[in-house]
Amino acid sequence: MQTNEQGEPFGAWLLKQAGRHDWIGTLAKQAKGDPKFQKSLTPDDLRKRLHDAGAEGDTFEALDDAEIEWLSA
């Protein structure tokens, strides 16, 4: 399982961002509402799921920003 420097998986970190009022918060709220979302998901796992679901560019930009922030957390 891939984790950041704090030992936190991406999926778990993302779920904690649901209270934010930005694109990352929106992405987190969507993840929280997805019954198949797992705390152990990596950014690449989520990227694939979003691609398969037909997500648009803004969603991928939010994911890229979230990944950068998660890695630096």
C-alpha positions as CSV (number, residue, x, y, z in Angstrom):
1,M,0.0,0.0,0.0
2,Q,1.3,3.4,-1.0
3,T,1.4,6.0,1.8
4,N,2.6,9.6,2.3
5,E,5.4,10.5,4.8
6,Q,2.9,10.3,7.6
7,G,2.0,6.7,6.7
8,E,-1.4,7.7,5.5
9,P,-3.0,6.1,2.4
10,F,-4.3,8.5,-0.2
11,G,-7.9,7.3,0.1
12,A,-7.9,7.8,3.9
13,W,-6.4,11.3,3.5
14,L,-8.9,12.3,0.8
15,L,-11.9,11.4,2.9
16,K,-10.7,13.7,5.7
17,Q,-10.8,16.6,3.1
18,A,-14.6,16.5,2.7
19,G,-15.1,19.7,4.8
20,R,-13.0,21.8,2.4
21,H,-14.6,24.4,0.2
22,D,-12.5,23.8,-2.9
23,W,-12.1,21.2,-5.7
24,I,-10.3,18.8,-3.4
25,G,-13.3,19.1,-1.0
26,T,-15.7,18.3,-3.8
27,L,-13.6,15.3,-4.9
28,A,-13.6,14.1,-1.2
29,K,-17.4,14.5,-0.9
30,Q,-17.9,12.4,-4.0
31,A,-15.5,9.8,-2.7
32,K,-17.3,9.8,0.6
33,G,-20.6,9.1,-1.2
34,D,-19.2,6.2,-3.2
35,P,-19.9,2.9,-1.4
36,K,-17.1,1.2,-3.3
37,F,-14.5,3.8,-2.3
38,Q,-11.7,2.4,-0.2
39,K,-9.3,4.1,2.1
40,S,-6.4,2.2,0.6
41,L,-6.9,3.6,-2.9
42,T,-3.9,5.1,-4.5
43,P,-4.1,8.2,-6.7
44,D,-3.6,6.0,-9.7
45,D,-6.4,3.6,-8.6
46,L,-8.7,6.6,-8.3
47,R,-7.6,8.0,-11.6
48,K,-8.5,4.8,-13.3
49,R,-11.9,4.6,-11.6
50,L,-12.6,8.2,-12.7
51,H,-11.5,7.5,-16.2
52,D,-13.8,4.4,-16.4
53,A,-16.7,6.5,-15.0
54,G,-16.2,9.1,-17.7
55,A,-15.1,11.9,-15.4
56,E,-14.1,15.3,-17.0
57,G,-10.8,17.2,-16.9
58,D,-11.6,19.3,-13.8
59,T,-11.9,16.2,-11.8
60,F,-8.5,15.0,-12.8
61,E,-7.0,18.4,-12.1
62,A,-8.5,18.2,-8.6
63,L,-7.1,14.7,-8.2
64,D,-3.6,15.9,-9.3
65,D,-3.8,18.8,-6.8
66,A,-4.9,16.4,-4.1
67,E,-2.1,13.9,-4.8
68,I,0.5,16.7,-4.6
69,E,-0.9,17.9,-1.3
70,W,-1.2,14.4,0.1
71,L,2.4,13.7,-0.7
72,S,3.5,16.8,1.1
73,A,1.3,16.2,4.2
